[in-house]
């Protein structure tokens, strides 16, 4: 579910960039956010008790 939402947001931003609605360098802002989001997902992903 999380990655689906992320993909929809990224797709929407890419579409707006291609339509020249967003006029800034897309990847210079997005790739750090993607790395942070993946890190948060990995840290919070496995909250099941072991045993």
C-alpha positions in Angstrom: 0.0 0.0 0.0 2.8 2.4 0.9 4.7 1.9 -2.3 1.5 2.2 -4.3 0.9 5.6 -2.9 4.5 6.6 -3.5 4.3 5.5 -7.1 1.1 7.4 -7.7 2.6 10.6 -6.2 5.8 10.2 -8.2 3.8 9.5 -11.4 1.7 12.6 -10.8 4.7 14.8 -10.3 6.4 13.4 -13.4 3.3 14.1 -15.4 3.1 17.7 -14.1 6.8 18.1 -14.9 6.3 16.8 -18.5 3.4 19.2 -19.0 5.6 22.1 -17.9 3.4 22.9 -14.9 6.3 22.2 -12.5 9.4 24.1 -13.6 12.0 23.0 -11.2 14.5 20.2 -11.4 12.4 17.2 -10.3 15.0 14.7 -9.4 17.2 17.0 -7.4 14.4 17.3 -4.8 12.8 13.8 -5.1 15.6 11.3 -4.9 16.6 12.2 -1.3 12.9 12.0 -0.3 12.7 8.5 -1.9 15.7 7.3 0.0 14.3 8.6 3.3 10.9 7.1 2.6 12.5 3.7 1.8 14.5 3.9 5.0 11.5 4.8 7.1 9.5 1.9 5.5 12.4 -0.5 6.3 12.6 0.7 9.9 8.9 0.5 10.6 8.1 -2.5 8.4 8.8 -5.4 10.7 7.1 -4.7 14.0 6.1 -8.3 14.7 7.5 -9.9 17.9 10.0 -12.6 17.3 9.5 -15.9 19.0 
